[in-house]
Amino acid sequence: MSVVSHLLNTTVEVWRAETVDDGGGGQSTTWQQISTQRARLSQPSARERQAADQSGAELTHIVYLTPGADVRRRDELRRDGLVLKVIAAFEPSEPGTYLRADCTARQPTS
């Protein structure tokens, strides 16, 4: 069990884009739900937002997940109408502690 498991106080759905051939020479992209993960959503600090701005990314939320969660860059984390696009996912310097996903809020298209 993860050291931070007791802090993961909500769940998020993990969605991933899947591109398939449409049979007519083109492609179509659909979103598929991959899993549901325990998580903790938090707002980034002013310093974290400034660092993201300097690297050309808008950071609106930080999501903490269990270590080893299958969450990747460009995935979407969804909860109660909130859609968060993952801009980066990484573990801290102490492996197996948690997975951190830096995200930006996105308006849902449907």
Secondary structure as GFF3:
##gff-version 3
##sequence-region A 1 110
A	DSSP	three_ten_helix	5	7	.	.	.	ID=ss1
A	DSSP	beta_strand	10	21	.	.	.	ID=ss2
A	DSSP	beta_strand	27	42	.	.	.	ID=ss3
A	DSSP	alpha_helix	46	54	.	.	.	ID=ss4
A	DSSP	beta_strand	61	65	.	.	.	ID=ss5
A	DSSP	beta_strand	76	79	.	.	.	ID=ss6
A	DSSP	beta_strand	82	90	.	.	.	ID=ss7
A	DSSP	beta_strand	99	106	.	.	.	ID=ss8
###
